[in-house]
Amino acid sequence: MTACTTTRVVVADDQTVVREGIVMLLGLLPGIEVVGSAADGDEAVRLVAELAPDVVLMDLRMPRCDGVEATRRIRTDHPGTQVVVLTTYADDDSLFPALQAGARGYLTKDADGDEIVRAIDDVLSGDAGLSPKIQRRLLERIAEPPPSRPEPPAEPPDGLTAREVEVLRLVAGGQTNPEIARTLHVSTATVKTHINNLFAKAGLRDRAQAIRYAYRHGLAEPPGTSAR
């Protein structure tokens, strides 16, 4: 980041204290201007449409619209804005859906100011802004043998209907609600109803949990799994 260049950033985190702390930290960093902050994914998407920032620092687990879905919507509708995940979680169930949704950077919240600036610089120059911990996890994942595919259950778990299972598979495949609606030739409102119903039946909070649930019950295959 050159001295004459200012990078415009939006911060998205549902915890007020954490969000305000990140905004305060970024305000001390050279070449960065925080132009907005959001308490959930819907607000983050709205601010991107309104302010056209260069980068969004995105938490993952937020109400209404989680960080994965918000990232997917931002990268689809506003490709000029890059997303760097800044989250507490470095587990596979958080990491890989976020990267598949289009995040180019991924940091955990113990990152210091220098790491954040470096990640922002990296994604703006077209590189991946990944912390060393995340880079190691990606290399380990590549080196792991593909997991065997679980046998699909005879009956859907938790009383899910066939249509809800179909929607869940598409969620696990990375599709947004509008994309699922087009695939199934139904309205987006109908897709939302199916998702709300299956979340309630399975006790799920967000799409990351839904993807893990689908893998665990053999309703979808993790990326890289070879068909038998």
Secondary structure, DSSP 8 states (H G I E B T S, - for coil): --TT--EEEEEE-S-HHHHHHHHHHHHTSTTEEEEEEESSHHHHHHHHHHH--SEEEE-S--SSS-HHHHHHHHHHH-TTSEEEEEES--SHHHHHHHHHHT--EEEETT--HHHHHHHHHHHHTTS-EE-HHHHHHHHHHHHS---------SS-GGG--HHHHHHHHHHHTT--HHHHHHHHTS-HHHHHHHHHHHHHHHT--SHHHHHHHHHHTTSS--TT----
